[in-house]
Amino acid sequence: MSASQWENNEEIKIFREYLRIPTVHPNVDYTACVEFLKRQAASLELPVDVVYPVNEKNPVVIMKWLGSQPELPSIILNSHTDVVPVFADKWTHDPFSADIDDEGKIYARGSQDMKCVGTQYLGAIRALKASGYQPKRTIYLTYVPDEEVGGHLGMRELIKGDYFKKMNVGFSFDEGISSEDETYAVYYAERTLWHLHLKFSGTAGHGSLLLPNTAGEKLNYVVNKFMEFRKSQVQRLADDSTIDIGDVTTVNLTQLKGGVQSNVVPPLLVAVFDIRIAVTVDVAAFEKQIRDWCEEAGGGIELEFEMKNPVVKPTKIDATNPFWLAFKQTLDSLGLKTRVRVFPGATDSRYVRHAGIPALGFSPINKTQILLHDHDEYLRADTYIHGIEVYKKLIPAVADA
């Protein structure tokens, strides 16, 4: 189809309208987004609430589709409304114009991550309601803020509140990542995220001397240990084609701080690491290893966690989980090739799983360049429409499980 033909498609119109709302960090204004979602709820004749888990600047919009057996645990269709910043000069299209080119590519920040999923849910429900279908379980559509900067003002606090507890949630849908081949990835777990600051204290003095136990020596020893470990994880990926980045522990040195001028040996240096720990790793033993490296370096090294997420058990992907069985069997029946994966980053599913609720991450996007958080992020219109067709099957299968 040409760009002009796609422009007249009602579902594409709704998607593009959502993409044009610049819910972009920092200092996100969600006002227009909330009004858009309220209009969508009205068009579907679904009741809608706006909840403020932390403050009025970070609203959660919740739509409710009442099930025929509302006493059963409910299903949530979760998506986040915020998007990451853009470098507009690096884009060939205005990042909030939702332009469609002659190949049917819709360019916009959020087109892959993850406004597409938020409106695909709506498109699927529109079709299901039109067919006369009513779910057995109550379905909630949750549109949460703040995910792109940690979810501390959104899903993390929503789950702690009375509103969420009354929802009696039994299973959650959430985002995945596009695939560049013909397969579709389904994410059942996430690695444990640490942002670790190592503060190296040492002997200070004149830069012309060879002082003992300097902060730089200690930093060098510990950083080398981290880099050796990092190299082992790179080698694991090279040696085993059955695993990907989500199956190994990633370690990246992201910041170095300290010093006052070039001829003064500083009393303190700081190294910051982004660490994502694989689900197969003993986290306590890994932390002990780091502390042992610090002692071997000479001590006087403080570990400060800017972020230390708790270990969260993966969602079960076996016969003990009826939601998983319904999910997987539906994708199989549609002839979709799937890969079960550990999510390489972090999503709001970690908060849901930590509350003991099974969650799967899935975005119905394949044969598409991965451009989340990148310049010229796009999604093809035909891929978007196909995603609605997938959710038309997935949502009732899970809701009736």
Long-range contacts (C-beta under 8 A, 24 or more apart in sequence): 1-104, 1-381, 1-382, 2-102, 3-100, 3-101, 3-102, 3-104, 6-100, 6-104, 6-381, 7-100, 9-381, 9-385, 11-119, 11-123, 11-384, 11-385, 11-388, 12-100, 12-106, 12-381, 12-384, 12-385, 14-40, 14-119, 14-122, 14-123, 15-98, 15-106, 15-115, 15-116, 15-119, 15-384, 16-98, 16-100, 16-106, 16-108, 17-98, 18-110, 18-115, 18-118, 18-119, 19-96, 19-98, 19-106, 19-108, 19-109, 19-110, 19-111, 19-115, 20-96, 20-97, 20-98, 20-108, 21-96, 22-83, 22-96, 23-81, 23-82, 23-83, 23-110, 23-145, 24-82, 24-83, 24-84, 24-85, 24-86, 24-96, 24-109, 25-82, 25-83, 25-84, 25-85, 25-148, 25-149, 26-85, 28-57, 28-82, 28-145, 30-57, 30-58, 30-59, 30-81, 30-82, 30-145, 33-61, 33-81, 33-143, 34-59, 34-61, 37-61, 37-63, 37-81, 37-143, 40-119, 40-122, 43-126, 44-122, 44-125, 44-126, 44-129, 45-129, 46-125, 46-141, 49-163, 51-158, 51-161, 51-163, 53-153, 53-154, 53-157, 53-158, 53-160, 53-161, 54-152, 54-153, 54-154, 54-157, 55-153, 57-153, 58-145, 58-146, 58-153, 58-154, 59-145, 60-142, 60-143, 60-144, 60-145, 60-154, 60-155, 60-158, 61-142, 61-143, 62-140, 62-141, 62-142, 62-143, 62-163, 63-140, 63-141, 64-138, 64-139, 64-140, 65-125, 65-135, 65-138, 65-139, 65-140, 65-141, 66-138, 67-134, 67-135, 67-136, 67-137, 67-138, 67-139, 67-399, 68-134, 68-135, 68-136, 69-136, 69-137, 70-137, 70-138, 72-136, 72-137, 72-138, 72-170, 73-137, 73-168, 73-169, 73-170, 73-171, 74-137, 74-138, 74-139, 74-140, 74-167, 74-168, 74-169, 74-170, 75-135, 75-137, 75-138, 75-139, 75-140, 75-169, 75-170, 75-171, 75-172, 75-173, 75-395, 75-398, 75-399, 76-139, 76-140, 76-141, 76-142, 76-167, 76-169, 76-171, 76-172, 76-173, 76-352, 77-121, 77-139, 77-140, 77-141, 77-142, 77-173, 77-395, 78-142, 78-144, 78-155, 78-172, 78-173, 78-174, 78-175, 78-348, 78-349, 78-352, 79-114, 79-115, 79-117, 79-118, 79-121, 79-141, 79-142, 79-143, 79-144, 79-174, 79-175, 80-114, 80-118, 80-143, 80-144, 80-145, 80-146, 80-147, 80-148, 80-151, 80-154, 80-155, 80-175, 80-348, 81-115, 81-118, 81-143, 81-144, 81-145, 82-145, 82-146, 82-147, 82-148, 82-149, 83-109, 83-110, 83-113, 83-115, 83-148, 84-109, 84-113, 84-148, 84-373, 86-375, 87-375, 90-375, 90-376, 91-375, 91-376, 92-376, 93-376, 95-377, 100-381, 103-380, 104-380, 104-381, 104-382, 105-378, 105-379, 105-380, 105-381, 106-378, 106-379, 106-380, 106-381, 106-384, 107-376, 107-377, 107-378, 108-377, 108-378, 109-377, 110-377, 111-377, 111-378, 111-379, 112-178, 112-363, 112-365, 112-368, 112-370, 112-371, 112-372, 112-377, 112-378, 112-379, 113-175, 113-372, 113-373, 113-377, 114-175, 114-363, 114-372, 116-363, 116-365, 116-379, 116-384, 116-387, 117-175, 117-363, 117-387, 118-143, 120-364, 120-384, 120-387, 120-388, 120-391, 121-173, 121-391, 121-395, 123-388, 123-391, 124-388, 124-389, 124-391, 124-392, 124-394, 124-395, 125-395, 127-388, 127-392, 128-392, 128-395, 128-396, 133-396, 135-395, 135-396, 135-399, 135-400, 136-399, 136-400, 137-170, 137-399, 137-400, 137-401, 138-167, 139-395, 139-399, 140-167, 140-169, 144-348, 147-347, 147-348, 150-307, 151-348, 151-351, 154-348, 155-348, 155-351, 155-352, 156-348, 156-351, 159-351, 159-352, 159-355, 169-352, 169-357, 170-323, 170-357, 170-358, 171-323, 171-357, 171-358, 171-359, 171-360, 171-398, 171-401, 172-349, 172-352, 172-357, 172-358, 172-359, 172-360, 173-359, 173-360, 173-362, 173-394, 173-395, 173-398, 174-347, 174-348, 174-349, 174-352, 174-359, 174-360, 174-361, 174-362, 175-347, 175-361, 175-362, 175-363, 176-343, 176-361, 176-362, 176-363, 176-365, 177-343, 177-344, 177-363, 177-370, 177-372, 178-363, 178-365, 178-366, 178-368, 178-369, 178-370, 178-371, 178-372, 179-339, 179-365, 179-366, 179-367, 179-368, 179-370, 180-366, 180-367, 180-368, 180-369, 180-370, 181-366, 181-367, 182-337, 182-366, 182-367, 183-337, 183-338, 183-339, 183-366, 184-331, 184-336, 184-337, 184-338, 184-339, 184-362, 184-364, 184-365, 184-366, 185-338, 185-339, 185-340, 185-341, 185-362, 186-327, 186-328, 186-331, 186-338, 186-339, 186-340, 186-341, 186-360, 186-361, 186-362, 187-246, 187-341, 187-342, 187-343, 187-347, 187-349, 187-360, 187-361, 187-362, 188-314, 188-315, 188-316, 188-317, 188-324, 188-340, 188-341, 188-342, 188-360, 188-361, 189-279, 189-312, 189-314, 189-315, 189-342, 189-343, 189-353, 190-312, 190-342, 190-343, 190-345, 190-346, 190-347, 190-349, 190-350, 190-353, 191-246, 191-249, 191-250, 191-276, 191-277, 191-278, 191-279, 191-342, 191-343, 191-344, 191-346, 192-276, 192-277, 192-279, 192-283, 192-309, 192-310, 192-311, 192-312, 193-275, 193-276, 193-277, 193-307, 193-309, 193-346, 193-350, 194-273, 194-274, 194-275, 194-276, 194-277, 194-305, 194-307, 194-308, 194-309, 195-272, 195-273, 195-274, 195-275, 195-305, 195-306, 195-307, 195-308, 196-272, 196-273, 196-275, 196-290, 196-303, 196-304, 196-305, 196-306, 196-308, 197-270, 197-271, 197-272, 197-303, 197-304, 197-305, 197-306, 198-222, 198-270, 198-271, 198-272, 198-273, 198-294, 198-301, 198-302, 198-303, 198-304, 199-268, 199-269, 199-270, 199-301, 199-302, 199-303, 199-304, 200-268, 200-269, 200-270, 200-271, 200-297, 200-300, 200-301, 201-267, 201-268, 201-300, 201-301, 201-302, 202-265, 202-266, 202-267, 202-268, 202-269, 202-298, 202-300, 203-265, 203-267, 204-264, 204-265, 204-266, 204-267, 205-264, 205-265, 206-263, 206-264, 206-265, 207-262, 207-263, 207-264, 207-265, 208-263, 209-265, 211-265, 213-298, 213-300, 214-265, 215-258, 215-265, 215-266, 215-267, 215-268, 215-269, 216-265, 216-266, 216-269, 217-297, 217-298, 218-294, 218-297, 218-298, 218-300, 218-301, 219-269, 219-271, 221-293, 221-296, 221-297, 221-298, 222-271, 222-293, 222-294, 222-297, 222-301, 223-253, 223-271, 225-293, 226-251, 226-253, 226-273, 226-293, 227-251, 227-253, 244-341, 244-344, 245-344, 246-278, 246-341, 246-342, 246-343, 246-344, 247-278, 247-280, 247-342, 248-278, 249-275, 249-276, 249-277, 249-278, 249-281, 249-286, 250-274, 250-275, 250-276, 250-344, 251-275, 272-306, 276-344, 276-345, 276-346, 278-342, 279-314, 279-342, 283-311, 309-346, 309-350, 310-354, 312-350, 312-353, 312-354, 313-353, 314-342, 314-353, 315-353, 315-358, 315-359, 315-360, 316-358, 321-358, 322-401, 323-358, 323-360, 323-398, 323-401, 324-358, 324-360, 325-401, 326-397, 326-398, 326-400, 326-401, 327-360, 327-362, 327-394, 327-397, 327-398, 329-397, 330-393, 330-394, 330-397, 330-398, 331-390, 331-394, 333-393, 334-390, 334-393, 336-390, 362-394, 363-387, 364-390, 364-391
